[in-house]
């Protein structure tokens, strides 16, 4: 499972592909949600774009999304606080 709900927050396991033509959800890839980002992985720009994109998906402010693991990896763990959006409804 690519996500886990804990109280009023979500833990997300993502596989991120930076430098794509457009930012989009691709689907589930080995128990991780695969997301393509149109931002290059230079100086943390892709991570910042990912946090903004996930915040939009879950209808929260970017400050409610935290990168917990994987700052320099394609495999990332994010924490989303205060969302009522069902992850299954995203795609």
N, C-alpha and C positions, 0 to 999 in steps of 0.2 A: 504494500500500500504506500502510495507516494505522499500521504498526509496523515496526520494524527491530531485529533481535537483534544485539547486539554483545557477544561473550564471555558473561559471566554477567549481562548487563543487557539491558533493552529500552528503546528510544526510541519513545514513543507520540505520535501526532499526533491531537489531539482537537478536536471542535467541541462546545462546552458551551452548554447552554441553561439558565441559572439561573431560579429563580422558577417552576418547574414544579410540578404537583400531587404528583408523586412522583419519587424518584431512580431512574433506570433507564437501561439501554443501549437506544438506539433502533435502531442499525444503522450502516452505513457511509454517510457523506455526503461526496461529493467527496474521496475518499482520506483522510478523517478519520473516526474513530469518534465518532458522535454520542451524547452523554450528556446526559440531562435531570437537573437537580438541583432538589430542593425547597427550596433555600436561596437567599435573595435576594443579589444581588451588592453587598452593602453592607459596607464596611470589610474586605474580603478574606474574608468568611465563606464565600462560594461556593467560593473557591479552597481553603480549609482542608477543606471538606466533600468536594471533588473528590479531594484527596490521600488522605483517609481511605477514600473509596469505592474508589479505584483500588488502594489497599493491600489492602483486603479481597478485591477481585477476583483479585489476583495472589498472595494468601496471603503477604504480607510485612508488616513493621511500617511504620507511617506514616513513620518516619524514613528508610526505604529508597526513598521516592518523593519526587522533587524536581521542582518547576516550573522548567523551563529557559527557557521563553519564553511570553509571552502573559498576564502577570499582570492586565492591564486589557483583555483581548480575549477574544472567544469562541473564537478559534483558539489552541490551547495545545499546547505540546510538553512532555511529561513524561519523566523518566528513572526507570526502575524497576530497582533493583539486587537481584540475588540471587534471582530468581524462576525456578521451573521450570515454571510454568503456561504452557501453549500458548495464545497469544492467539486462535487460531482456535476454541478450545473454549469461548470465553466466551458465544457466542450462536449 
